[in-house]
Amino acid sequence: MTSAEYKHRKHPKTARANFGQFGRLEIAIMGTPCGEIKKMAQRLIEDLRGFHIAYVDADHKTEEGEMPRAMQSGASMVYTDKISFKRLDITDSLDRYQRNRIFNEYDLVIVNGNHFEADLQIVVVDERKPLERKLDYITNPIAIVRQSPEDRLPAYLENHLGKELEIQPLYSLSEIKKLSDLIRDTLVLNVPRLHGLVLAGGKSERMGMDKGLINYHGLPQREYLFRLLENYTENTFMSCRPDQLQDLSPWPCVADSIDGLGPFGALVSAFREYPNHAWLVVACDLPLVTANTLMELASNRNPSKIATAFHNPETNFPDPLLTIWEPKSYPLLLHFLSLGYSCPRKVLINSRTEVLQPSDKNILLNANNPEELEKVRHLLKNQRSET
């Protein structure tokens, strides 16, 4: 292959996750001195307690002795456990991709816009910090803040914003609570939409027959779960092996793009195609899942965590196969895989997971072999006879 041919070779297209310069949702405060930005950020963060928020700022100068001694001696990184918080000092510069990895799990990143760009902006009108030279950084303002309601906007700002002024709310500095409410609404609107995934790609070796085809509720189990999920998700898919695609052609499918990793590979494959959606995952070997089960899970979803899962009393751990996995879990799954771990339960246990106590202790009962199958059928028969 010649150098010219190599230069023009195209890489496979991959769906990209929605990240800005730092996080998935980021807002820069700009147009006022840095001290005022820090005060505004602190007040907003206080008002938005409950969300997982990061703050990005810059320091104009380093005080003598502020750098850790180990770093003064040549260390490139120093990690300090301060008991009530953790501190990480590094000398290496961080590019956008490294920052995206660090800020992946945060619901919101508030940025000092005097130093850094962000996808969204809160523009403060303050004659102490005119914005004439930073108009290119004002790309998607969500609010304009004036010192007082009577203040007029500078002509250069009016010309730059144009028709945007007709739809952007105007606040004064005394209305910080309204600004917090606006950001809270933005956070709610930013909650990822939900897709459904029926894990139907197992080989069912212990059962001796395809678990997705077992009839517990008048339909093959995979079809029963698919129909249940359709009521709670934007779109629903069958997760399968590539060799199953022809048999599952009536349904939308996500075929495993990583072989031999079971449910872990199915989840990574789903995120690979739709990295900005959350996934409500249900395995075919959970025959006692009902519409009430999915309603319980969906209504208690916590998108601030990496996932929302039921506690399994049998394992005493969160169960990964009846779980809502948020988009922020995708990089974590890949990280665990890079360390040699392909157990989705291990990801839940070692991450920020919302764990629910199921109202019905039997919903996580597995049917993976003929003995368990008979136990489940007996339970279902008793339930039906009681009703």
C-alpha positions as CSV (number, residue, x, y, z in Angstrom):
1,M,0.0,0.0,0.0
2,T,1.4,3.4,-1.0
3,S,1.5,6.3,1.4
4,A,-1.2,8.1,-0.7
5,E,-3.5,5.0,-0.5
6,Y,-2.9,4.8,3.3
7,K,-3.7,8.4,3.8
8,H,-7.1,8.1,2.1
9,R,-8.1,4.9,3.7
10,K,-11.3,5.3,5.7
11,H,-11.9,4.0,9.2
12,P,-15.1,2.1,10.0
13,K,-17.9,4.5,11.0
14,T,-18.7,4.4,14.7
15,A,-21.5,6.2,16.5
16,R,-19.9,8.8,18.8
17,A,-20.9,9.7,22.3
18,N,-22.1,13.2,23.0
19,F,-19.2,14.9,24.7
20,G,-18.1,18.6,24.8
21,Q,-14.7,19.8,25.8
22,F,-15.2,18.3,29.2
23,G,-18.4,16.4,29.9
24,R,-21.7,15.3,28.4
25,L,-23.4,18.4,29.6
26,E,-21.3,21.5,30.2
27,I,-22.0,25.2,30.8
28,A,-19.5,28.0,30.8
29,I,-20.1,31.1,32.8
30,M,-18.4,34.0,31.1
31,G,-18.2,37.8,30.9
32,T,-17.4,38.7,34.5
33,P,-14.2,38.6,36.6
34,C,-13.1,35.1,37.7
35,G,-13.9,35.7,41.4
36,E,-17.5,36.5,40.4
37,I,-17.7,33.4,38.2
38,K,-16.5,31.3,41.2
39,K,-19.2,32.8,43.4
40,M,-21.9,32.2,40.8
41,A,-20.8,28.6,40.3
42,Q,-20.8,27.9,44.1
43,R,-24.4,29.3,44.4
44,L,-25.6,27.2,41.5
45,I,-24.0,24.1,42.8
46,E,-25.6,24.6,46.2
47,D,-29.0,25.0,44.5
48,L,-28.5,21.9,42.4
49,R,-27.6,19.5,45.2
50,G,-28.5,16.0,44.3
51,F,-26.9,16.1,40.9
52,H,-23.4,14.9,40.3
53,I,-21.6,18.2,39.4
54,A,-18.0,19.1,38.5
55,Y,-16.4,22.5,38.4
56,V,-13.6,23.6,36.1
57,D,-11.4,26.6,36.8
58,A,-7.9,27.9,36.2
59,D,-5.5,29.5,38.6
60,H,-3.5,32.6,37.5
61,K,-0.5,31.6,39.5
62,T,0.8,28.9,41.7
63,E,1.7,29.9,45.2
64,E,5.1,28.9,46.5
65,G,5.0,25.6,48.2
66,E,1.6,24.7,46.7
67,M,3.1,22.0,44.5
68,P,3.5,18.7,46.4
69,R,7.1,18.0,47.4
70,A,7.2,14.7,45.4
71,M,6.2,16.7,42.3
72,Q,8.9,19.3,43.0
73,S,11.3,16.3,43.0
74,G,10.2,15.1,39.6
75,A,7.1,13.0,40.1
76,S,4.5,13.4,37.3
77,M,1.5,12.6,39.5
78,V,0.7,12.7,43.2
79,Y,-2.5,11.2,44.6
80,T,-3.4,12.3,48.1
81,D,-6.2,10.9,50.2
82,K,-7.3,13.9,52.3
83,I,-9.9,11.6,54.1
84,S,-12.9,14.0,53.4
85,F,-11.8,14.4,49.7
86,K,-9.2,13.0,47.3
87,R,-6.7,15.1,45.5
88,L,-4.9,14.4,42.3
89,D,-2.0,16.6,41.1
90,I,-0.5,15.9,37.6
91,T,2.1,17.7,35.5
92,D,0.9,16.2,32.2
93,S,-1.5,18.3,30.0
94,L,-4.9,16.9,29.4
95,D,-6.4,17.0,25.9
96,R,-10.1,16.8,25.2
97,Y,-10.3,13.0,25.0
98,Q,-8.5,12.6,28.4
99,R,-10.9,15.2,29.9
100,N,-13.9,13.4,28.5
101,R,-12.8,10.2,30.3
102,I,-12.3,12.1,33.6
103,F,-15.7,13.9,33.5
104,N,-17.7,11.0,32.0
105,E,-19.8,10.3,35.0
106,Y,-20.8,13.9,35.9
107,D,-24.3,15.1,35.1
108,L,-23.1,18.7,34.7
109,V,-19.7,20.4,34.3
110,I,-19.7,24.1,35.2
111,V,-16.8,25.8,33.5
112,N,-15.0,29.2,34.0
113,G,-15.6,30.5,30.5
114,N,-12.9,33.2,30.9
115,H,-10.4,30.4,30.5
116,F,-12.2,27.5,28.8
117,E,-14.8,26.9,26.1
118,A,-17.9,24.8,26.7
119,D,-20.9,23.7,24.6
120,L,-23.4,25.9,26.4
121,Q,-22.9,29.4,27.9
122,I,-24.3,31.7,30.5
123,V,-23.3,35.1,29.4
124,V,-22.8,37.8,32.1
125,V,-22.8,41.4,31.0
126,D,-20.2,43.2,33.1
127,E,-18.2,46.2,31.9
128,R,-15.3,44.9,33.9
129,K,-14.9,41.9,31.6
130,P,-16.2,42.9,28.1
131,L,-16.7,40.0,25.6
132,E,-15.9,41.7,22.3
133,R,-12.8,39.5,21.8
134,K,-14.7,36.3,22.9
135,L,-17.7,36.4,20.7
136,D,-16.6,33.3,18.9
137,Y,-16.9,31.4,22.2
138,I,-20.6,32.4,22.5
139,T,-22.1,29.6,20.3
140,N,-25.1,28.4,22.3
141,P,-26.1,30.7,25.1
142,I,-28.8,29.5,27.4
143,A,-29.2,32.7,29.4
144,I,-28.0,36.3,29.6
145,V,-27.3,37.8,33.1
146,R,-27.2,41.5,33.7
147,Q,-26.0,43.3,36.8
148,S,-29.5,44.8,37.2
149,P,-32.8,44.6,35.2
150,E,-32.3,48.1,33.9
151,D,-28.9,47.4,32.3
152,R,-28.9,47.4,28.5
153,L,-26.9,44.9,26.5
154,P,-23.8,46.2,24.6
155,A,-24.5,46.8,20.9
156,Y,-21.7,44.3,19.9
157,L,-23.5,41.6,21.9
158,E,-26.9,42.4,20.5
159,N,-25.5,42.2,17.0
160,H,-23.8,38.9,17.7
161,L,-26.8,37.2,19.2
162,G,-29.3,38.7,16.8
163,K,-32.6,36.7,16.9
164,E,-31.2,34.5,19.7
165,L,-32.1,37.4,22.0
166,E,-35.7,36.8,21.4
167,I,-35.6,33.3,22.8
168,Q,-32.9,33.6,25.5
169,P,-34.1,34.4,29.0
170,L,-32.7,37.6,30.6
171,Y,-31.8,37.5,34.3
172,S,-30.3,39.9,36.8
173,L,-27.7,38.8,39.3
174,S,-30.3,38.8,42.1
175,E,-32.2,36.1,40.2
176,I,-29.8,33.2,40.7
177,K,-32.5,30.9,41.8
178,K,-34.3,31.3,38.5
179,L,-31.0,30.5,36.8
180,S,-30.7,27.4,38.9
181,D,-34.2,26.3,37.8
182,L,-33.3,26.8,34.2
183,I,-30.2,24.6,34.6
184,R,-32.3,22.0,36.5
185,D,-34.8,21.9,33.6
186,T,-31.8,21.5,31.2
187,L,-30.6,18.6,33.2
188,V,-34.0,16.9,33.1
189,L,-34.3,17.4,29.4
190,N,-30.8,16.0,29.0
191,V,-31.7,12.6,30.6
192,P,-30.9,10.0,28.0
193,R,-33.8,8.3,26.2
194,L,-34.3,4.7,27.0
195,H,-33.9,1.7,24.6
196,G,-34.8,-1.9,25.5
197,L,-32.6,-4.9,25.0
198,V,-33.7,-8.5,25.3
199,L,-30.7,-10.7,25.9
200,A,-31.5,-13.6,23.5
201,G,-28.0,-14.6,22.4
202,G,-27.2,-17.3,24.9
203,K,-26.4,-20.8,23.7
204,S,-28.6,-22.4,26.5
205,E,-26.2,-25.3,26.9
206,R,-27.3,-26.1,30.5
207,M,-31.0,-25.9,29.6
208,G,-30.6,-28.1,26.5
209,M,-32.9,-25.9,24.5
210,D,-33.1,-22.2,23.5
211,K,-34.3,-20.3,26.6
212,G,-35.7,-17.6,24.4
213,L,-38.2,-20.1,22.9
214,I,-39.6,-21.4,26.2
215,N,-43.3,-20.6,26.6
216,Y,-44.1,-19.4,30.1
217,H,-46.7,-16.7,29.3
218,G,-48.4,-17.8,26.1
219,L,-45.5,-16.6,23.9
220,P,-41.8,-17.5,23.4
221,Q,-40.0,-15.9,26.3
222,R,-37.9,-13.6,24.0
223,E,-41.1,-12.3,22.3
224,Y,-42.9,-11.9,25.6
225,L,-40.0,-9.8,27.0
226,F,-39.8,-7.8,23.8
227,R,-43.5,-6.8,24.0
228,L,-43.1,-5.9,27.7
229,L,-40.1,-3.6,27.0
230,E,-41.9,-1.8,24.1
231,N,-44.2,-0.2,26.7
232,Y,-41.3,1.4,28.6
233,T,-38.7,2.2,25.9
234,E,-38.3,4.4,22.8
235,N,-37.1,1.4,20.8
236,T,-36.6,-2.2,21.7
237,F,-34.0,-4.7,20.2
238,M,-33.2,-8.4,20.4
239,S,-29.6,-8.9,21.4
240,C,-28.3,-12.0,19.5
241,R,-25.3,-13.8,18.0
242,P,-24.6,-13.0,14.4
243,D,-25.7,-16.5,13.4
244,Q,-29.2,-15.8,14.9
245,L,-30.0,-12.8,12.7
246,Q,-31.9,-14.7,10.1
247,D,-34.2,-16.4,12.7
248,L,-34.8,-13.1,14.4
249,S,-35.4,-11.1,11.3
250,P,-38.9,-10.0,12.3
251,W,-37.5,-8.0,15.2
252,P,-34.9,-5.2,15.3
253,C,-31.6,-6.7,16.4
254,V,-28.2,-5.8,17.8
255,A,-25.8,-8.6,16.9
256,D,-22.8,-9.2,19.1
257,S,-19.8,-7.4,17.7
258,I,-17.5,-9.0,20.3
259,D,-17.5,-12.8,20.4
260,G,-17.4,-14.9,23.5
261,L,-18.3,-12.3,26.2
262,G,-21.9,-13.2,26.9
263,P,-24.1,-10.4,28.3
264,F,-21.1,-8.1,28.7
265,G,-20.4,-8.3,25.0
266,A,-24.1,-7.8,24.2
267,L,-24.2,-4.6,26.3
268,V,-21.0,-3.2,24.8
269,S,-22.4,-4.0,21.3
270,A,-25.6,-2.2,22.1
271,F,-23.7,0.9,23.3
272,R,-21.5,0.7,20.3
273,E,-24.5,1.3,18.0
274,Y,-26.4,3.7,20.3
275,P,-23.8,5.3,22.8
276,N,-26.1,8.2,23.8
277,H,-29.1,6.1,24.9
278,A,-29.6,4.2,28.1
279,W,-30.4,0.5,27.9
280,L,-33.1,-1.3,29.9
281,V,-31.7,-4.9,29.7
282,V,-33.6,-8.1,30.5
283,A,-32.3,-11.6,30.1
284,C,-34.4,-14.5,28.7
285,D,-33.6,-16.6,31.8
286,L,-35.7,-14.4,34.0
287,P,-39.2,-15.9,33.5
288,L,-40.9,-14.1,36.4
289,V,-40.4,-10.6,35.1
290,T,-43.7,-8.8,34.6
291,A,-44.9,-5.4,33.5
292,N,-44.9,-4.3,37.1
293,T,-41.3,-5.3,37.4
294,L,-40.3,-3.0,34.5
295,M,-42.5,-0.2,35.9
296,E,-40.8,-0.5,39.3
297,L,-37.3,-0.3,37.6
298,A,-38.1,2.5,35.2
299,S,-39.9,4.7,37.8
300,N,-37.0,4.4,40.2
301,R,-34.3,5.1,37.6
302,N,-31.5,7.3,38.7
303,P,-29.7,8.7,35.7
304,S,-27.1,10.4,37.9
305,K,-25.7,6.9,38.6
306,I,-24.1,4.6,36.0
307,A,-26.9,2.2,36.3
308,T,-30.1,1.3,38.2
309,A,-30.4,-2.3,39.3
310,F,-32.2,-4.6,41.6
311,H,-30.5,-6.2,44.6
312,N,-30.4,-10.0,44.2
313,P,-30.9,-11.6,47.6
314,E,-29.4,-14.9,46.4
315,T,-26.1,-13.4,45.4
316,N,-26.3,-10.3,47.7
317,F,-25.2,-8.2,44.8
318,P,-26.9,-6.0,42.2
319,D,-28.2,-8.1,39.3
320,P,-26.8,-6.9,36.0
321,L,-29.3,-8.7,33.8
322,L,-32.4,-6.7,34.8
323,T,-30.9,-3.3,34.8
324,I,-31.0,0.2,33.3
325,W,-27.5,1.0,32.1
326,E,-26.8,4.7,31.5
327,P,-24.6,5.9,28.7
328,K,-21.9,6.9,31.2
329,S,-21.5,3.2,32.0
330,Y,-20.2,2.5,28.4
331,P,-16.7,3.9,29.0
332,L,-16.6,2.1,32.3
333,L,-17.5,-1.2,30.7
334,L,-14.6,-0.8,28.2
335,H,-12.3,0.2,31.0
336,F,-13.1,-3.0,33.0
337,L,-12.6,-5.0,29.8
338,S,-9.2,-3.4,29.2
339,L,-8.2,-4.6,32.7
340,G,-9.3,-8.2,31.9
341,Y,-12.8,-8.2,33.5
342,S,-15.9,-9.1,31.5
343,C,-18.4,-9.5,34.4
344,P,-21.1,-6.8,34.3
345,R,-21.9,-7.4,37.9
346,K,-18.3,-6.4,38.9
347,V,-18.9,-3.1,37.1
348,L,-22.0,-2.5,39.1
349,I,-20.4,-3.4,42.4
350,N,-17.4,-1.1,41.9
351,S,-19.2,1.9,40.5
352,R,-21.9,4.4,41.4
353,T,-25.0,2.2,41.1
354,E,-28.5,2.9,42.2
355,V,-29.6,-0.4,43.9
356,L,-33.3,-1.2,44.5
357,Q,-34.9,-3.7,46.7
358,P,-37.4,-5.6,44.6
359,S,-41.0,-5.7,45.8
360,D,-41.1,-9.4,44.7
361,K,-38.2,-11.5,45.8
362,N,-38.9,-14.0,43.0
363,I,-38.4,-11.7,40.0
364,L,-34.7,-12.5,39.8
365,L,-35.2,-16.2,39.9
366,N,-33.2,-17.8,37.0
367,A,-34.2,-20.7,34.9
368,N,-30.9,-22.0,33.4
369,N,-31.4,-25.8,33.6
370,P,-34.3,-28.3,33.5
371,E,-34.6,-28.4,37.3
372,E,-34.9,-24.7,37.6
373,L,-37.4,-24.7,34.7
374,E,-39.7,-27.1,36.5
375,K,-39.4,-25.0,39.7
376,V,-40.5,-21.8,37.8
377,R,-43.4,-23.6,36.1
378,H,-44.6,-24.8,39.5
379,L,-44.4,-21.2,40.8
380,L,-46.3,-19.9,37.9
381,K,-49.0,-22.6,38.2
382,N,-49.5,-21.7,41.8
383,Q,-49.7,-18.0,41.1
384,R,-52.3,-18.6,38.4
385,S,-54.4,-20.9,40.6
386,E,-54.4,-18.2,43.4
387,T,-55.8,-15.6,41.0
